Amino acid sequence: MGSVVGRIFLGELNGNPNKKNSHDATCLHILCLAQTPVSAEELEVRLSCVDQLLQWSGPVDQTTGQNEKLDLVAVDEVS
C-alpha cells in the first residue's frame, strides 16, 4: 500500500517530499517518527516509503542546474 501511495504522490501528482507541515516536519520526519512500537508490517511499509523518497528526483533547481533531491538535513520543531 505504501509504495502505491508514494508512487502516486511522487510521480503522478508531482509531490515534493521536501515540503513541510505547520511543525516544519517533512514526510521523512513523519515516517521516521515512531512513538509506539510498530508492527513488522508497518515497519516494512515505512521502509518502502523511505526507499522511494531516497530515489526521488524532483524538478531542476534553477540555481544549481541539478534535479532537486530529498533534503536529508531538514530540521523540524522536535529536532
N, C-alpha and C positions, 0 to 999 in steps of 0.2 A: 504493500500500500504506500509506504513512504517514498519508494522510488518512483511510483507513478505520479504522486503529488509533486515531488521535486522536479520531475521531467516536465510536467505541465507548467509549474511556476517558473522554472528557469528557461525552458525552451519556448513553449507556445505563447506564454504571456510576457516574455522578456523581463522576468522579475530580476531584481537586483538584491542579492543577499547581503550587500553592504548597507542597505537602508536600515535605519534604527527606529525603534519604537519610542514611546514617551519616557522610557527609563534608559535611553541610549543603548539598548541591547539589540544586537543583530540576531538573525536566526541561528547563527553559530553559538552565540551565548545561550540561547534558549535550548538548543539541542544538547549542549554540554551541562546544563543545569539539571541536576537530579537530586531533589531534596529528600526523596524517599527511595527505598530500594526499588529497582526496576526489574521487570521480568526479563528473561533471556530474549524473548520475542521482541519486547520493546527496545532492548539494547541493540538488537540486530537491525531494527528499523532505523534507530538513531544513527548507527554507524553507516548504514547505507546512505542516509541523507547527508552525513558529513562527507562521505566519499564523493557524492555528487557535487557538493559545494566546492570541494577542493579541485575538482575538474572544471568548474565553471569558468567560462571566458566571456566577459561582457563586452560592451562596445569599446571602440577605440578611444582612448583618452587623448584629447586634443593636445595636451601639453607634452606628453611623453611619446605619443605615436604608437603606443602599445595597447593591447586589449586589457581592460580592467580585470583584475583578479580578486579573489576573496581577500578581504582585509583581515589578516591573522592577528594584528596587533590592536584591533579596535578595543576601546575601553568603555564599559558601561558604568552605571551608578554603583554597582556592587563591587567592581574590581578595585 
